[in-house]
Structure formats: structure tokens, C-alpha cells
Amino acid sequence: MSKELDTQSTKDLLLALDDEIDQKCFELKEKKKAERLKKVFFYVCILVITLPFISIFTGFSLWSFLLPMVVFQGLSLILLVSGILNLDKEAV
């Protein structure tokens, strides 16, 4: 009887906390995603800073990097702006 009561109370407790557990899992996933995006942003910044210096020392022309850099920045701007606008919709 006691074991059945414990099992039932455990089930009731899990059902009561189900929404909070889901919310906490979602928060942890969002935090992990934000950390991953921070790392990607940091590495891209390092590449943008170091790539011209490396090209100078190896003899490549900086003009050869101009078109890919403009394309990269344009794509980044489009993706980041759409991401920011998407975050605003989730907050509302």
C-alpha cells in the first residue's frame, strides 16, 4: 500500500512539475545556443582581424579578399537582422 502511494504521489508530483521542467529545459537549450553563437562570433571576429595580416605576410593581395569579405558581411547582416527580428517576435 505504501509503495503504491509513493508511486502515485511521485506521478502526481511529476505531472504538476511537467511545465516547469519543460520551461527549464528550454531555458538551458537557449543558454547553450547563445554560448555557441558567442563562440562562433568570437572566432569569426578573430578571422576577420587576422586574415588581412596573414595575407600581408604571405604576399596575397588584400583586394582578392575584398569581394568574399563583402559577401560574407552582407550574408551575416541579413542573417543576423532576421535573427534579431525573430527574437523580437518570440518576446512579444
Buried (B, 14 or more C-beta within 10 A) or exposed (E): EEEEEEEEEEEEEEEEEEEEEEEEEEEEEEEEEEEEEEEEEEEEEEEEEEBEEEBEEEEEEEEEBEEEEEEBEEEEEEEEEEEEEEEEEEEE
